[in-house]
């Protein structure tokens, strides 16, 4: 390839940095010997300011040299990208599309061929209703050999056969339920685990419900027995009428202490009588 980019002249920078370094080193030796005290710290600050000013001047020169070197390269890089790099990028994208189109077509042909083999093998094993090529097989690529893919097909289908045999060995009352889960998972072990856990949860809920109902029934029965055993409350005693109490001109207030033994319901009736009659009691 012919040389299309040649540096005609390298940047020439005239520098006397080593000489400046020696001058700075002499100043540093003086600085290190300075004693900063309350009387001299202002002079030390002045020297520090001079040093920073010198550094700023050198930095301005360095930045100017850098710009002088970089600016031409940046202009060159813009032209290079437009004329060279971007053109090759377009060429690569075009070639990628052409290659990918062929690769996709070859993969599609191989995939369809393997799909047919998968379905035929599933039909021969009588598991077509459970077999799913898209879910059970990985995406076919150019690097996959036909022999390896067919072997994978047989392994996937044989797993279905083994799983269905395991399900057939389960109790008849849960077999249909396991099959329903097997259609989703295509794994007999996972399907049986899901059903077993669901059954366990349902049985636990039923047990708790039965315990709750039994407890409520026992409480209701106990309440009914208490109500049946309690005697009917006697009618409240009517306080004596004024007509039946002889008029006494001087009726003194008296306190009589008595002890009453009776059923709880009778004592309640007695208490009600005293309250209604306006009697004071302790």
Beta strands, then each sheet from edge to edge (+ up, - down):
end
